[in-house]
Amino acid sequence: MTERPYWIAAGTVGWGAIVLLKAAELPQFDQYAYIGPGFLPSAVGAGLVLLGLMLAVQIRQGVPFEEQEAEDVSETHAVSYKALGFAAAACALPMLTMPKLGFVITCTGCFVLVAAAFKSERWLLNAAIGLAFSATSWWLFRKLGVQLGGFLPLLGV
């Protein structure tokens, strides 16, 4: 008899339960927008719990879980630690720079780092594109009434 990976289902249900518990601390509904900040995380948590339970049923029924072939993946392909480092830096950058540099510069930096992780070497073009997207996003959020701080906090703008 083959080993059945119930731990995958338990982990999925557990993760969903954690999301549900944390989302319960937020208001689910709002009188103006009708959907509160806790609604979407609650839906995601409930979805994870449901998917975990469905996975447990499949495991119980003996559905095999085997690695699937991908059409463009080589078994001998090595991990690019440089790309992984760029992606990790892009994830860490907001925690380190958002309060000081603000939304626009931080998001521009994230865009450049993610582009570098995908092996783009056009640093200036990536910075220009990232700056355009970030500035547009900041402006649109501002129009919606979402306060993301100043445009360029270092310059007092």
PAZAPA-4460 file (N, C-alpha, C; in steps of 0.05 Angstrom, whole numbers, plus 32768, in hexadecimal, padded with zeros to 4 digits):
% residues 157
    n_x    n_y    n_z   ca_x   ca_y   ca_z    c_x    c_y    c_z   seq   type   mol
   8011   7FE8   8000   8000   8000   8000   8012   8019   8000     1      M     A
   800B   802C   7FEF   801B   8044   7FED   8014   8057   8003     2      T     A
   8028   8068   8009   8023   807C   801E   8011   8091   8014     3      E     A
   7FFE   8099   8024   7FEB   80AE   801C   7FF2   80C8   802A     4      R     A
   7FF6   80DD   801A   8000   80F7   8025   7FEA   8108   8032     5      P     A
   7FDE   80FE   8047   7FCA   810D   8055   7FD4   8128   8060     6      Y     A
   7FEE   8129   8064   7FFA   8141   806F   7FF6   8159   805D     7      W     A
   7FF4   8154   8042   7FEF   816A   8030   7FD3   8176   8034     8      I     A
   7FC0   8164   8037   7FA4   816D   803D   7FA2   817B   8058     9      A     A
   7FAF   816F   806C   7FAF   817B   8087   7FBC   8197   8086    10      A     A
   7FD2   819A   8078   7FDF   81B3   8076   7FCE   81C8   8068    11      G     A
   7FC0   81C0   8053   7FAE   81D2   8045   7F97   81DB   8056    12      T     A
   7F8B   81C8   8064   7F75   81CF   8076   7F7F   81E1   808D    13      V     A
   7F97   81DA   8098   7FA2   81EA   80AE   7FA8   8206   80A5    14      G     A
   7FB4   8209   808D   7FBA   8224   8083   7FA0   8234   8080    15      W     A
   7F8B   8227   8075   7F72   8234   8071   7F65   823C   808C    16      G     A
   7F68   822B   80A0   7F5E   8232   80BB   7F6C   824A   80C7    17      A     A
   7F86   824B   80C3   7F96   8262   80CD   7F8C   827C   80BF    18      I     A
   7F89   827B   80A5   7F7F   8292   8096   7F63   829A   80A0    19      V     A
   7F52   8287   80A4   7F37   828C   80AE   7F38   8299   80CA    20      L     A
   7F49   828F   80DC   7F4B   829A   80F7   7F54   82B7   80F6    21      L     A
   7F69   82BC   80E6   7F73   82D8   80E4   7F5F   82EA   80D6    22      K     A
   7F51   82E0   80C2   7F3D   82F1   80B4   7F26   82F7   80C6    23      A     A
   7F20   82E6   80D9   7F09   82EB   80EB   7F0E   8304   80FD    24      A     A
   7F27   830C   80FF   7F2E   8324   810F   7F27   833E   8100    25      E     A
   7F22   833B   80E6   7F1C   8353   80D6   7EFE   8354   80D0    26      L     A
   7EF3   836C   80CC   7ED7   836F   80C6   7ED1   8362   80AB    27      P     A
   7EBC   8352   80AA   7EB5   8343   8091   7EA5   8355   807E    28      Q     A
   7E95   8367   8089   7E84   8378   8078   7E87   8395   8081    29      F     A
   7E82   83A7   806E   7E86   83C3   8073   7E6C   83D1   8069    30      D     A
   7E65   83E6   8077   7E4B   83F3   806F   7E4D   8403   8056    31      Q     A
   7E65   840B   804D   7E68   841A   8035   7E6E   8409   801D    32      Y     A
   7E82   83F8   801F   7E8A   83E7   8009   7E7D   83CC   8009    33      A     A
   7E6F   83C6   801E   7E61   83AC   8023   7E74   8395   8029    34      Y     A
   7E8B   8395   801C   7E9E   837F   8021   7EB5   838B   8032    35      I     A
   7EB9   837F   804A   7ECD   8389   805C   7EE8   837D   8056    36      G     A
   7EFD   8385   8064   7F18   837B   805F   7F1C   835E   8066    37      P     A
   7F0B   8353   8076   7F0E   8337   807D   7EFF   8323   806B    38      G     A
   7EEF   832E   8059   7EDF   831C   8048   7EEF   830B   8035    39      F     A
   7F01   8317   8026   7F12   8308   8013   7F24   82F4   8021    40      L     A
   7F33   82FC   8036   7F43   82E8   8044   7F32   82D1   804F    41      P     A
   7F1A   82D7   8058   7F08   82C1   8061   7F01   82AE   804B    42      S     A
   7EFB   82BA   8033   7EF5   82A9   801C   7F0C   8298   8014    43      A     A
   7F24   82A3   8015   7F3C   8294   800E   7F41   827D   8023    44      V     A
   7F3E   8284   803C   7F41   826F   8051   7F2C   8259   804E    45      G     A
   7F14   8260   8049   7EFF   824C   8045   7F05   823B   802D    46      A     A
   7F0F   8248   8018   7F16   8239   8000   7F2D   8225   8005    47      G     A
   7F41   822E   8015   7F57   821C   801C   7F4D   8204   802C    48      L     A
   7F3B   8209   803F   7F30   81F3   804F   7F21   81E0   803D    49      V     A
   7F10   81EA   802C   7F01   81D9   8019   7F13   81C9   8007    50      L     A
   7F28   81D6   7FFC   7F3B   81C8   7FEA   7F4A   81B2   7FFA    51      L     A
   7F51   81B8   8013   7F5F   81A4   8023   7F4E   818C   8029    52      G     A
   7F34   8191   802E   7F22   817B   8033   7F1E   816A   8019    53      L     A
   7F1B   8178   8003   7F19   816A   7FE9   7F32   8159   7FE3    54      M     A
   7F49   8164   7FEA   7F62   8156   7FE6   7F63   813D   7FF8    55      L     A
   7F59   813F   8010   7F58   8128   8023   7F47   8112   8017    56      A     A
   7F30   811A   800C   7F1E   8106   7FFF   7F2C   80F8   7FE8    57      V     A
   7F3B   8107   7FD8   7F49   80FB   7FC1   7F5F   80E8   7FCB    58      Q     A
   7F6D   80F0   7FE0   7F82   80DF   7FEB   7F75   80C5   7FF6    59      I     A
   7F5F   80C8   8003   7F51   80B0   800E   7F48   809D   7FF8    60      R     A
   7F40   80A9   7FE1   7F37   8099   7FCA   7F4F   808C   7FBB    61      Q     A
   7F67   8094   7FC3   7F7F   8088   7FB6   7F88   8095   7F9D    62      G     A
   7F80   80AE   7F99   7F8A   80BD   7F81   7FA8   80C1   7F84    63      V     A
   7FB7   80B8   7F70   7FD5   80BB   7F72   7FDD   80D8   7F6F    64      P     A
   7FF2   80DF   7F7E   7FFD   80FA   7F7B   801A   80F6   7F71    65      F     A
   801C   80FA   7F57   8036   80F7   7F4A   803E   8111   7F3C    66      E     A
   8058   8114   7F3A   8062   812C   7F2C   8059   812C   7F0F    67      E     A
   804F   8142   7F06   8046   8144   7EEA   805D   814F   7ED9    68      Q     A
   805D   8146   7EC0   8072   8150   7EAE   806A   816C   7EA4    69      E     A
   807D   817C   7EA0   8079   8196   7E94   8087   8196   7E7A    70      A     A
   807C   81A4   7E67   8088   81A3   7E4C   80A3   81B0   7E48    71      E     A
   80A9   81C4   7E59   80C2   81D2   7E54   80D5   81D1   7E6D    72      D     A
   80D2   81BC   7E7D   80E3   81BA   7E95   80F7   81A4   7E91    73      V     A
   8110   81AB   7E96   8126   8198   7E93   812D   818D   7EAF    74      S     A
   8132   8173   7EB0   8139   8166   7EC9   8155   8170   7ED3    75      E     A
   8165   8179   7EC0   8181   8181   7EC6   8183   819F   7ECB    76      T     A
   816D   81AD   7EC9   816E   81CA   7ECC   8175   81D1   7EE9    77      H     A
   8189   81E2   7EEC   8191   81EA   7F07   8182   8202   7F11    78      A     A
   8180   8204   7F2B   8172   821B   7F38   8184   8234   7F34    79      V     A
   8177   824A   7F2C   8186   8263   7F29   8184   8272   7F44    80      S     A
   8198   8270   7F54   8198   827D   7F6E   8199   829C   7F6B    81      Y     A
   81A4   82A5   7F55   81A4   82C2   7F50   8187   82CB   7F4C    82      K     A
   8177   82BD   7F3C   815B   82C4   7F37   814B   82C1   7F51    83      A     A
   8150   82AC   7F60   8143   82A8   7F7A   8149   82BF   7F8D    84      L     A
   8162   82C8   7F8D   816A   82DE   7F9E   815C   82F8   7F96    85      G     A
   815A   82FE   7F7C   814C   8315   7F73   812E   8314   7F7B    86      F     A
   8122   82FD   7F78   8105   82FA   7F80   8102   82FD   7F9E    87      A     A
   8114   82F2   7FAE   8112   82F5   7FCB   8117   8312   7FD3    88      A     A
   8129   831F   7FC6   812D   833C   7FCC   8115   834C   7FC5    89      A     A
   8107   8345   7FAF   80EF   8353   7FA8   80D9   834F   7FBD    90      A     A
   80D8   8338   7FC9   80C4   8333   7FDE   80CB   8342   7FF8    91      C     A
   80E5   8344   7FFE   80ED   8351   8017   80EE   836F   8015    92      A     A
   80F1   837A   7FFD   80F4   8396   7FF9   80DE   83A7   8006    93      L     A
   80C4   83A0   8003   80AF   83B1   8010   80B2   83B3   802E    94      P     A
   80BA   839D   803B   80BD   839E   8058   80D3   83B1   8061    95      M     A
   80E7   83B3   8050   80FF   83C3   8057   80FD   83E0   804F    96      L     A
   80EE   83E6   8039   80EF   8401   802E   80D5   8410   802D    97      T     A
   80BF   8403   8030   80A5   8411   802D   80A2   842A   803E    98      M     A
   80A8   8428   8058   80A4   8440   8069   80B6   8458   8061    99      P     A
   80CE   8452   8059   80E1   8468   8052   80DF   8471   8035   100      K     A
   80DD   845F   8023   80DD   8466   8006   80C1   846A   7FFB   101      L     A
   80AD   845E   8007   8092   8460   7FFE   808A   844B   7FE9   102      G     A
   8071   844C   7FE2   8065   8438   7FD0   8072   8438   7FB4   103      F     A
   8074   844F   7FA8   807D   8451   7F8C   8099   8446   7F89   104      V     A
   80AC   844F   7F98   80C8   8447   7F95   80CB   8429   7F9D   105      I     A
   80BE   8421   7FB2   80BF   8405   7FBB   80B4   83F2   7FA5   106      T     A
   809D   83F9   7F9A   8091   83E8   7F85   80A2   83E8   7F6C   107      C     A
   80AE   83FF   7F66   80C0   8400   7F4F   80D8   83ED   7F53   108      T     A
   80E3   83ED   7F6B   80F9   83DB   7F71   80F1   83BE   7F70   109      G     A
   80D9   83B8   7F7A   80CF   839C   7F78   80CC   8394   7F5B   110      C     A
   80C2   83A5   7F4A   80BE   839F   7F2E   80D9   8399   7F21   111      F     A
   80ED   83AA   7F26   8108   83A6   7F1B   8114   838C   7F24   112      V     A
   8111   8385   7F3D   811C   836C   7F48   810F   8354   7F3D   113      L     A
   80F4   8354   7F3A   80E6   833E   7F2E   80ED   833A   7F11   114      V     A
   80EF   8351   7F02   80F8   834F   7EE6   8114   8343   7EE4   115      A     A
   8126   834A   7EF7   8141   833F   7EF7   8140   8321   7EFD   116      A     A
   812D   8319   7F0E   812A   82FC   7F14   8122   82ED   7EFB   117      A     A
   8113   82FA   7EE9   810B   82EE   7ED0   8120   82F3   7EBA   118      F     A
   8138   82FA   7EC2   814F   82FD   7EB1   814E   8315   7E9E   119      K     A
   813F   832A   7EA5   8140   8342   7E96   8157   8353   7E9F   120      S     A
   8167   835C   7E8C   817E   836C   7E92   817B   838A   7E8A   121      E     A
   8163   8391   7E84   815D   83AD   7E7C   8154   83BD   7E95   122      R     A
   8168   83C3   7EA6   8162   83CF   7EC0   8154   83E9   7EBE   123      W     A
   815D   83FB   7EAC   8150   8415   7EAA   8134   8413   7E9F   124      L     A
   8130   8402   7E8A   8115   83FF   7E7F   8102   83F3   7E95   125      L     A
   810C   83DF   7EA3   80FC   83D3   7EB9   80F5   83E7   7ECE   126      N     A
   8108   83F8   7ED5   8103   840D   7EE9   80EE   8421   7EDF   127      A     A
   80EF   8428   7EC5   80DC   843B   7EBA   80C0   842E   7EB9   128      A     A
   80BE   8415   7EB1   80A4   8407   7EB1   8099   8404   7ECD   129      I     A
   80AB   83FC   7EE0   80A2   83F9   7EFC   8099   8413   7F07   130      G     A
   80A7   8429   7F01   80A0   8443   7F0B   8085   844C   7F00   131      L     A
   8080   8447   7EE6   8066   844E   7EDA   804F   843E   7EE7   132      A     A
   8053   8424   7EEA   803E   8414   7EF7   8039   841C   7F14   133      F     A
   804F   8421   7F22   804D   8428   7F3F   803F   8443   7F42   134      S     A
   8048   8457   7F32   803C   8471   7F34   801E   8471   7F2D   135      A     A
   8018   8462   7F18   7FFC   845F   7F0F   7FEB   8452   7F25   136      T     A
   7FF6   843C   7F31   7FE8   842E   7F46   7FE4   8440   7F5E   137      S     A
   7FF9   844F   7F66   7FF7   8462   7F7C   7FE1   8476   7F77   138      W     A
   7FE1   8481   7F5F   7FCD   8496   7F58   7FB1   848A   7F58   139      W     A
   7FAD   8472   7F4D   7F92   8466   7F4D   7F89   8460   7F69   140      L     A
   7F9A   8455   7F79   7F93   844F   7F95   7F8B   8469   7FA4   141      F     A
   7F9B   847E   7F9E   7F95   8498   7FAB   7F79   84A2   7FA3   142      R     A
   7F72   849E   7F89   7F58   84A6   7F7F   7F41   8496   7F8D   143      K     A
   7F47   847D   7F94   7F34   846C   7FA2   7F32   8472   7FC0   144      L     A
   7F44   8484   7FC9   7F43   848B   7FE5   7F56   847A   7FF7   145      G     A
   7F66   8469   7FEA   7F78   8458   7FF9   7F92   8468   7FFE   146      V     A
   7F9A   846C   8016   7FB2   847B   801D   7FCA   8469   801D   147      Q     A
   7FDC   846E   800A   7FF5   845E   8009   800D   846F   8011   148      L     A
   8008   8485   801E   801E   8496   8025   8025   84AA   800F   149      G     A
   803A   84B8   8013   8042   84CC   7FFF   804D   84BF   7FE6   150      G     A
   804E   84CF   7FD1   8058   84C5   7FB7   8075   84BE   7FB9   151      F     A
   8085   84D1   7FC3   80A2   84CD   7FC8   80A8   84D8   7FE4   152      L     A
   80A5   84C8   7FF8   80A9   84D1   8014   80C5   84DE   8019   153      P     A
   80DA   84D3   800D   80F4   84DF   8011   80F6   84FB   8008   154      L     A
   80E6   8503   7FF4   80E7   851E   7FEA   80D0   852F   7FF6   155      L     A
   80C1   8523   8008   80AB   8531   8015   8093   8535   8003   156      G     A
   8091   8525   7FEE   807B   8527   7FDB   8067   8511   7FE0   157      V     A
***
